[in-house]
């Protein structure tokens, strides 16, 4: 699966479930990705401002309180 496809898949999941909050390990299991690949996808979505890291080191969609 291409990097762009993985990014689109993760973006879609967060759009479908706006309250979703995951640790990096949970995200890797959910999308069946290794830790490094998952971190790369998540970091790219954080860099674009779509996702953000919380102080608890979980991933949420930007704009969520």
C-alpha positions in Angstrom: 0.0 0.0 0.0 1.4 3.4 -0.9 2.2 6.1 1.6 -0.5 8.4 0.1 -3.1 5.6 0.5 -2.1 5.0 4.1 -2.4 8.8 4.9 -5.8 8.9 3.2 -7.0 5.9 5.1 -5.9 7.4 8.5 -7.5 10.8 7.6 -10.7 9.1 6.6 -10.9 7.1 9.9 -10.4 10.3 11.9 -13.1 12.1 9.9 -15.6 9.2 10.3 -14.9 9.1 14.1 -14.1 12.7 15.1 -13.8 11.7 18.8 -11.2 9.0 18.2 -8.1 9.2 20.4 -5.4 6.6 20.0 -1.9 5.9 21.3 0.7 5.2 18.6 0.6 1.5 19.5 -3.2 1.4 19.2 -3.0 3.2 15.8 -0.4 0.7 14.6 -2.7 -2.2 15.5 -5.8 -0.6 14.1 -4.2 0.0 10.7 -1.9 -3.0 10.8 1.3 -1.0 10.4 4.7 -1.3 12.0 5.6 1.3 14.6 8.0 3.3 12.2 5.5 3.3 9.3 2.7 4.4 11.6 4.7 7.1 13.2 5.7 8.4 9.7 2.0 8.6 8.6 0.9 10.2 11.9 3.7 12.7 11.8 2.8 13.7 8.3 -0.8 14.4 9.4 0.4 16.3 12.4 2.7 18.4 10.1 -0.3 19.3 7.9 -2.3 20.3 11.0 -4.9 17.6 10.6 -3.9 15.7 13.7 -2.2 16.7 16.9 -0.5 15.0 19.8 -2.1 15.5 23.3 -0.1 15.9 26.5 -1.0 12.3 27.3 0.8 11.3 24.0 -2.3 10.3 22.2 -3.4 11.3 18.7 -6.5 13.3 18.1 -8.0 15.3 15.2 -7.1 19.0 15.4 -9.9 21.1 16.9 -11.0 18.5 19.4 -11.1 20.0 22.9 
